[in-house]
Amino acid sequence: MSPDMLRWSAFPIFFVGILLVSSILVAILSGWFRLADQFRAFDEIDGRRFRFSSGRISRWKNASLWFPAGGIGFNNILKVTLNGRGFGLGVFFPFSIFMRPIFIPWSAVDSIRSERFLWKNFASIMLANDLGRIDLTGAPGRALLSSCPAQLIKPTQ
């Protein structure tokens, strides 16, 4: 086998390796693993579905979009499901290998605020017990604000 052929045959292995390592890092830095420990969805979640959604997940409740540790952005790879019991989050393949679907009941939510950053409106979900913060933009964020229990909605600061 020639050196050029060996180099090109190693590229798929390298690419898959980078993809797997980056998926694990995103899951760790966003706090997805910690959320999945408590809220893993083992069954299909019924409700209103939004695909190719965007959001940000942070391990820290007081994270800011300006601060580098303000969370990990999930741009157009989130699957969001809303129902009367809570909301579910999942990600598309290949990231779903390490980030299993989660379902967060309304009882695990501390508060929800409607916020704006530059030109984006989003729903900012503060999880109870210092489990972090989830921001959902676009239609899923608007739907979440209109379908969540009224006592969870707090005024924007």
C-alpha positions as CSV (number, residue, x, y, z in Angstrom):
1,M,0.0,0.0,0.0
2,S,1.4,3.4,-1.0
3,P,1.9,6.2,1.7
4,D,-0.8,8.3,0.0
5,M,-3.3,5.5,0.1
6,L,-2.5,4.8,3.8
7,R,-2.9,8.5,4.6
8,W,-6.3,8.7,2.9
9,S,-7.5,5.5,4.5
10,A,-6.7,6.9,8.0
11,F,-8.8,10.0,7.4
12,P,-12.2,8.3,8.2
13,I,-10.8,6.9,11.5
14,F,-9.4,10.2,12.4
15,F,-12.7,12.0,11.6
16,V,-14.7,9.5,13.7
17,G,-12.3,9.9,16.6
18,I,-12.6,13.7,16.5
19,L,-16.4,13.4,16.4
20,L,-16.5,11.1,19.4
21,V,-14.1,13.1,21.5
22,S,-16.0,16.4,20.7
23,S,-19.3,14.7,21.6
24,I,-18.1,13.6,24.9
25,L,-16.6,17.1,25.7
26,V,-19.9,18.8,24.7
27,A,-21.8,16.5,27.0
28,I,-19.5,17.0,29.9
29,L,-19.1,20.8,29.6
30,S,-22.8,21.4,29.1
31,G,-23.8,19.3,32.0
32,W,-25.8,16.9,29.8
33,F,-24.4,13.8,31.6
34,R,-25.5,15.3,35.0
35,L,-29.0,16.0,33.7
36,A,-29.2,12.5,32.1
37,D,-28.3,10.9,35.5
38,Q,-31.5,12.4,37.0
39,F,-33.8,12.9,34.1
40,R,-33.1,10.2,31.5
41,A,-36.0,9.5,29.2
42,F,-36.3,5.8,28.7
43,D,-39.6,5.9,26.8
44,E,-40.8,7.9,23.8
45,I,-42.0,11.3,25.0
46,D,-45.4,12.3,23.8
47,G,-46.3,15.9,23.1
48,R,-45.6,18.8,20.8
49,R,-42.3,18.3,18.9
50,F,-39.8,20.8,17.6
51,R,-36.9,19.5,15.5
52,F,-33.7,21.3,14.4
53,S,-34.1,23.6,17.4
54,S,-31.4,25.8,19.0
55,G,-30.5,26.5,22.5
56,R,-27.8,26.7,25.2
57,I,-27.2,24.4,28.1
58,S,-25.1,25.4,31.1
59,R,-24.1,23.6,34.2
60,W,-24.3,27.0,36.1
61,K,-27.5,28.7,36.9
62,N,-26.1,32.2,36.8
63,A,-24.2,31.7,33.5
64,S,-24.2,34.7,31.2
65,L,-24.1,34.7,27.4
66,W,-21.2,37.1,27.6
67,F,-19.1,34.9,29.9
68,P,-17.2,32.1,28.1
69,A,-18.5,29.5,30.6
70,G,-22.0,30.7,29.7
71,G,-22.9,27.2,28.4
72,I,-22.6,25.2,25.3
73,G,-24.6,26.1,22.2
74,F,-26.7,23.5,20.5
75,N,-27.4,25.1,17.1
76,N,-30.1,23.3,15.1
77,I,-29.4,19.9,16.6
78,L,-31.9,19.9,19.5
79,K,-35.1,17.9,19.5
80,V,-37.5,19.5,21.9
81,T,-40.8,17.9,23.1
82,L,-43.3,19.8,25.3
83,N,-46.3,18.3,27.2
84,G,-48.3,18.9,30.4
85,R,-45.8,17.1,32.6
86,G,-42.6,18.8,31.4
87,F,-40.2,19.0,28.5
88,G,-37.9,16.7,26.8
89,L,-34.6,17.3,25.0
90,G,-32.6,15.2,22.6
91,V,-30.0,15.7,20.0
92,F,-29.5,14.3,16.5
93,F,-27.1,11.6,15.5
94,P,-24.1,11.4,15.7
95,F,-24.1,13.4,19.0
96,S,-26.9,11.3,20.4
97,I,-24.4,8.4,20.9
98,F,-23.4,10.0,24.2
99,M,-26.2,12.4,24.8
100,R,-29.3,10.3,25.5
101,P,-32.7,11.9,25.6
102,I,-33.8,13.6,28.8
103,F,-37.2,14.6,30.2
104,I,-37.4,17.3,32.8
105,P,-40.6,17.5,34.7
106,W,-42.0,20.9,35.7
107,S,-41.4,20.0,39.3
108,A,-37.6,20.1,38.6
109,V,-37.8,23.7,37.2
110,D,-37.2,26.6,39.5
111,S,-38.2,29.4,37.2
112,I,-38.7,30.4,33.6
113,R,-38.0,33.9,32.1
114,S,-38.5,35.4,28.7
115,E,-35.2,37.1,27.8
116,R,-33.6,38.9,24.9
117,F,-30.0,39.0,23.8
118,L,-29.3,41.2,20.8
119,W,-31.9,40.0,18.2
120,K,-32.8,36.7,19.8
121,N,-35.7,36.1,22.1
122,F,-35.4,33.0,24.3
123,A,-36.9,31.2,27.2
124,S,-34.4,30.8,30.0
125,I,-35.2,27.8,32.2
126,M,-33.5,27.7,35.7
127,L,-33.5,24.2,37.0
128,A,-34.0,23.5,40.7
129,N,-31.2,22.2,43.0
130,D,-28.5,24.1,41.1
131,L,-28.7,21.7,38.1
132,G,-28.1,24.5,35.7
133,R,-29.8,26.6,33.1
134,I,-31.3,25.8,29.7
135,D,-32.1,28.5,27.1
136,L,-34.4,27.7,24.2
137,T,-34.7,30.1,21.2
138,G,-37.4,30.4,18.6
139,A,-40.6,28.5,18.4
140,P,-39.7,26.0,21.2
141,G,-38.9,28.8,23.6
142,R,-42.2,30.6,22.8
143,A,-44.2,27.4,23.1
144,L,-42.5,26.5,26.4
145,L,-43.4,29.9,27.8
146,S,-47.0,29.5,26.8
147,S,-47.5,25.9,28.0
148,C,-45.6,25.8,31.3
149,P,-47.4,26.2,34.6
150,A,-48.0,29.9,35.3
151,Q,-46.3,29.9,38.7
152,L,-42.9,29.1,37.1
153,I,-42.8,32.3,34.9
154,K,-40.8,35.0,36.6
155,P,-40.6,38.6,35.4
156,T,-37.6,39.5,33.2
157,Q,-34.9,41.3,35.2
